[in-house]
Amino acid sequence: MDFGGKTIVITGASSGIGRETAILFASTGARLALVGRNRKRLSSVALECRNAGAHEAMELVCDVRDYGQVKGACAAIMKRFRELDVLVNNAGFGAYHAFKEQEIGELEDMMRTNFFGTVYFTKELLPALARGSHIVNIGSMAGKLAFPNYSGYCASKFAVSAFTESLYHELLPEGIGVHLICPVGTKTGFFDNPSFEGHPHRIRYDSMMLASAVAEMVADAIRKNRPETVPTIRERAILLLKYNLPWLYRSIMQGNYLKRKTWKTGQQGK
């Protein structure tokens, strides 16, 4: 697909993967509808997009957890553009807690943002998506492999994975492409959550995947009509291990968890 002149909606566009995806599509001359909660950051990204070559960059301040706000934003999008070519559901956040220590409110917020935000926008904008259009949902490897101390985040992303797979089959006869992107640890504000303080991922932050690389995966999935993107050979190998040798997979996961738990206890004792 040539993205020049295409109408593309991106949620969570004010930072991280959403921002990089917006700038990438802007450089092709696309028309953008950018959705985010932070008005100041969203306006800054919209300006970057216009400077990068976007034909248009519409700004919509919206909390994806609130179905009423989503309905209002989607009505404004459809009034302005009538038909859409691409919807990128990207808004999301995570936290690192043992389940017994995690607040129910945070779990609910995570599910509303990561899963229901995706569902709400897809539900409201689907009537504006015609044959040849695409829906891209930003999942996670945590939506394919369940990691300890990420129970809420994993649950929300597994829900996104299942929703996307089901929707793929439903919309295939209508000629609408549905794509799941499963990034690994990515250099974004995701790890700014206080729950990640001292976490090994934060320590290895500089070696993580760039958000711009995930944006390229989004564009590539659409161009090649690829239903699912798992970025590295390592992650693909782990998935094969999980489904073919589950006993070995569980043993390795538990060993890694115990090692990390010992590491965390040692850090707290310093």
PyMOL commands that set and color helices and strands:
alter all, ss='L'
color gray80, all
select helices_A, chain A and resi 16-26+39-52+67-81+99-101+104-128+141-143+151-174+189-192+194-196+200-203+205-207+211-223+233-244+246-268
alter helices_A, ss='H'
color red, helices_A
select strands_A, chain A and resi 7-10+31-36+56-61+84-89+129-138+177-181+186-187+209-210+228-229
alter strands_A, ss='S'
color yellow, strands_A
deselect
rebuild
show_as cartoon
